[in-house]
Amino acid sequence: MVHQHSVEVGPPAPAGQSRPRRYHKTADKLVDSPGQHIRVVADILAHSVKRTPSSRAIGWRDTIKVHRELRDVKKIVDGEEVTEKKEWTTFELADYQFQTYAELGASVEQVAAALVATGHSARTVFNIYGSTSAHWLTIANACARQGITFATAYDSLGQDGLRHSIQEPEVYGLFTNAPLLGTLAAVVADTPSLKVLVWDGKAEDVPAGALDKIRAAGVDVHSWDDYVALGRAKPVEATPPQPDDVACLMYTSGSTGAPKAVEITNRQIVAVIGGTLHLVQDLITPDACFIAYLPLSHIFELAVEFTLLFAGIVIGYGSVKTLTDTNMVPGCLGDLRALKPTILTGVPTVYETIRKGLLAKVAAGGRVRAGLFHGAVAAKKYTAGVPLVEGIVRGVTDAVVFSKVKEATGGRLKYAINGGAGVSVETQQFLMRCLTPLFIQGWGLTETTALSCVLPPSLARPGVVGVPVPCVEIQLRDFDEAGYKADGTGPAARGRQQGEICVRGPSVFKRYYNGPDLTAEVLTSDGWHLTGDIGEWTEDGLLAIIDRKKNLVKLQGGEYVALERLESIYKSCALVANICVYATSEATRPMAIIVPAEPALRSHLGSSSGAPDLPAKDAEWSTICASAAVRKVVLGELNATGKRAGLKPLETLQTVLLADEEWTPQSGHLTPAQKLQRKTIIHQFEREIKKVYP
C-alpha cells in the first residue's frame, strides 16, 4: 500500500465534495502557533531577540554610486527604422553589513516609539510603500509591537494604485523610499487622512520639489535617521494587540481588477509560521542564510521572512537589479555572490530566467563545453534513484561541470523555494540537476496567508506543491463545467480526486477590508475559502495544481484549455522570456504572444544562418521580432516543448506573435507580483491577433 502523506479526516462529505485532508503527522489537531508563548506578530521577533541576541539577524548593502549611460538603440516603428536613446544603469555597492537580533530589537523599539510620538495608535493605519529592505521589515515589526495595522503598497504602483491604497483605509502614516516621493507628491492633495511621512535613501534621489509639496499638504515629514532619533529620545512600553486584531492589510496585485485589501490577523501569521516550521526544519541549519529580494508587499515574501525571523536565520537584503553580476560595475559582486545564501526563494519568472541564462552561457561556450554540460545533465537524469551510482555521478558532475554554475549563486545554495505559481516540470528537473537537488514548491494565496501547501525537502520532486501545511485542511469540490469531480470520476481523472481547492484553518482570512460582498463570494459560512485553483490528489496524498477556473477557455470543439498551465509548460522553451497564451471559442487551438529571450533567439538564428528568409542574428531586434520566418521558428520550438511535455494536439499552438519589448509592471503588462495583465496584453496586440487568429 502506498504511504499517504496526507490523510482524510472528518465524516463523509456531501455530494460534490471530497473529505478534507490534513498532513498525516498532525491530522488530529491543526497547528495554530510555533509555540505556546507566540500569540501575536510582536512575539516572533521577541522570541529570537531573547533566544539568540548576538546572532546576525539582517544585512544590507549601501549604494556607493549608480552609474548611468545613454546609448543609441535602433528599432522599427511603422515600418521605418528610428533611433532612440536608452539609459543603461550599473551599480556600485558596498559590502554587506549586519545587525544582530538584539540590535534589530532595539531599532524596532525606537521606531515603535517614534510611531507613538507622531500620533499612531491601534486606531490608525500605517502604509508601507517601498522596496524590500531592512527598513521595511523594521517598521512592520514596529507597527506590530504597538498594535498598529500596517497596509502594503507595491513600490511599482502608479498614482492611481497608491492613491487607492491610502484613501481606502484612511492611512495616517506612510513609509517610502526617496525615488518614490514624486509619486506620493502627485497624489497627496487627494489623501487628507495622511499626516505623517517617513522616508529613507539619499537626498539627491528625491525628485525636485516633492518634499515641499508633501509638507504643503500638511504632512509631518521625517527622514529615517531623524525618525529613529525621535524614538530613541522618547521610549515607550509595548502595547501588543490581541490575536484576532488585524496585523496587516495586504493588497492583492490586482490582475483581475482593482486591488483588494485582505485583512490578515495576528492569529493567521503565527499559525502559518507554526505550520510551515513543521515541514521545513531541514532548512534550519547553523549556517543558514536567506537572500531577500522579492516584494515584501507580497504575502509569500512576508510570510517567509516572519518565519525565518522566528527561526533565528540571518536575512540578507538584495534587489532584482543587483542579484547577479550582470548590472554591477567591474569588480563589484552581485548580491548572490556577496552574501552566499543557503536559501533562495523565487517565482516562476525568476527560475525560468536563471535556467535560460545558464543555457545561453553554455551555448556561447562552444560545442565542447555545451556537450560536456548536457552530458552531465543527462548522466544525473539516467542515474537518479540508482543506489551508489547516483551519488558517484552527482559528486563527479558537481565538482567537474556544475561548480561554476553554483558559484553564480554564491556556492553555498542548498534550498530553492518556489511560490506564487507553478514552475514547469522541465525547469524544476533542470535546476535540481544543475543548481540544487532540493527545489521546494509551495502554494497558497494572500487569503490563506501565503502557504497552504509545502513540499518538504524529503519529498522533493517536480509536478506537485506538497502536503497541506499543518495549520490548514484542504478539500476539493466539483467543477462540473470542465469535468473535474471530487470523487475521482471525471473523464480524465484516472480515478484521482480533482476539483476546486478549498482551504480552511486558523491561517485563512475572515474578510476583505470594506468588501462584504466580495468576501461572501469566496468564503463559506463554515470557513472554507474557495480559491479558484483546480487541484488533484496524487496516489500518495500530495497536491498538484492542474488548472485555474478563471483561465479555462472552451475551444470550438467544446474542449477546455487551461491558459496558465500551458504558459508554465511553454515558458520552459529556451527561446521564451515571457508568454501570454490566448484562445477563443471560435478557434480549434490556442495561440500565444511571446516575449523572446533575446540572447537565445539570436544564438538560434546564428546556428541557422543561410536558412531562407531568416534575418541575421545581429539584425535589429524589432526586425527579428517582426519576421514571419522567425515566428515560424519560434512556433516550432514551442510546439516541440509542448510535445515533450505530453500536451494534447488541441493544446499545441496555432500561431504566435513576438513582442520586441520586455513586459514589466512599469510597462503595464505585469502586476507588481509578476503576473500577466492579460487584458492589457490582448488589447495592445488586438489588431495583430485579428490578422493571424483564429
C-alpha positions, 0 to 999 in steps of 0.5 A: 500500500502506498504511504499517504502523506496526507490523510482524510479526516472528518465524516463523509462529505456531501455530494460534490465534495471530497473529505478534507485532508490534513498532513498525516503527522498532525491530522488530529489537531491543526497547528495554530502557533510555533509555540505556546508563548507566540500569540501575536506578530510582536512575539516572533521577533521577541522570541529570537531577540531573547533566544539568540541576541548576538546572532546576525539577524539582517544585512544590507548593502549601501549604494556607493554610486549608480552609474548611468549611460545613454546609448543609441538603440535602433528599432522599427516603428511603422515600418521605418527604422528610428533611433532612440536613446536608452539609459543603461544603469550599473551599480556600485555597492558596498559590502554587506553589513549586519545587525544582530537580533538584539540590535534589530530589537532595539531599532524596532523599539525606537521606531515603535516609539517614534510611531507613538510620538507622531500620533499612531495608535491601534486606531490608525493605519500605517502604509508601507510603500517601498522596496524590500529592505531592512527598513521595511521589515523594521517598521512592520515589526514596529507597527506590530509591537504597538498594535498598529495595522500596517497596509502594503503598497507595491513600490511599482504602483502608479498614482492611481494604485497608491492613491487607492491604497491610502484613501481606502483605509484612511492611512495616517502614516506612510513609509517610502523610499526617496525615488518614490516621493514624486509619486506620493507628491502627485497624489497627496492633495487627494489623501487628507487622512495622511499626516505623517511621512517617513522616508529613507535613501539619499537626498539627491534621489528625491525628485525636485520639489516633492518634499515641499509639496508633501509638507504643503499638504500638511504632512509631518515629514521625517527622514529615517535617521531623524525618525529613529532619533525621535524614538530613541529620545522618547521610549515607550512600553509595548502595547501588543494587540490581541490575536484576532486584531488585524496585523496587516492589510495586504493588497492583492496585485490586482490582475483581475481588477482593482486591488483588494485589501485582505485583512490578515490577523495576528492569529493567521501569521503565527499559525502559518509560521507554526505550520510551515516550521513543521515541514521545513526544519531541514532548512534550519541549519547553523549556517543558514542564510536567506537572500531577500529580494522579492516584494515584501508587499507580497504575502509569500515574501512576508510570510517567509521572512516572519518565519525565518525571523522566528527561526533565528536565520540571518536575512540578507537584503538584495534587489532584482537589479543587483542579484547577479553580476550582470548590472554591477560595475567591474569588480563589484559582486552581485548580491548572490555572490556577496552574501552566499545564501543557503536559501533562495526563494523565487517565482516562476519568472525568476527560475525560468530566467536563471535556467535560460541564462545558464543555457545561453552561457553554455551555448556561447561556450562552444560545442565542447563545453555545451556537450560536456554540460548536457552530458552531465545533465543527462548522466544525473537524469539516467542515474537518479534513484540508482543506489551508489551510482547516483551519488558517484555521478552527482559528486563527479558532475558537481565538482567537474561541470556544475561548480561554476554554475553554483558559484553564480549563486554564491556556492553555498545554495542548498534550498530553492523555494518556489511560490506564487505559481507553478514552475514547469516540470522541465525547469524544476528537473533542470535546476535540481540537476544543475543548481540544487537537488532540493527545489521546494514548491509551495502554494497558497494565496494572500487569503490563506496567508501565503502557504497552504501547501509545502513540499518538504525537502524529503519529498522533493520532486517536480509536478506537485506543491506538497502536503497541506501545511499543518495549520490548514485542511484542504478539500476539493469540490466539483467543477462540473463545467470542465469535468473535474469531480471530487470523487475521482470520476471525471473523464480524465481523472484516472480515478484521482480526486480533482476539483476546486481547492478549498482551504480552511484553518486558523491561517485563512482570512475572515474578510476583505477590508470594506468588501462584504460582498466580495468576501461572501463570494469566496468564503463559506459560512463554515470557513472554507475559502474557495480559491479558484485553483483546480487541484488533484490528489496524487496516489500518495496524498500530495497536491498538484495544481492542474488548472485555474477556473478563471483561465479555462477557455472552451475551444470550438470543439467544446474542449477546455484549455487551461491558459496558465498551465500551458504558459508554465509548460511553454515558458520552459522553451529556451527561446521564451522570456515571457508568454501570454497564451490566448484562445477563443471559442471560435478557434480549434487551438490556442495561440500565444504572444511571446516575449523572446529571450533575446540572447537565445533567439539570436544564438538560434538564428546564428546556428541557422544562418543561410536558412531562407528568409531568416534575418541575421542574428545581429539584425535589429531586434524589432526586425527579428521580432517582426519576421514571419520566418522567425515566428515560424521558428519560434512556433516550432520550438514551442510546439516541440516543448509542448510535445515533450511535455505530453500536451494534447494536439488541441493544446499545441499552438496555432500561431504566435506573435513576438513582442520586441519589448520586455513586459514589466509592471512599469510597462503595464503588462505585469502586476507588481507580483509578476503576473500577466495583465492579460487584458492589457496584453490582448488589447495592445496586440488586438489588431495583430491577433485579428490578422493571424487568429483564429 
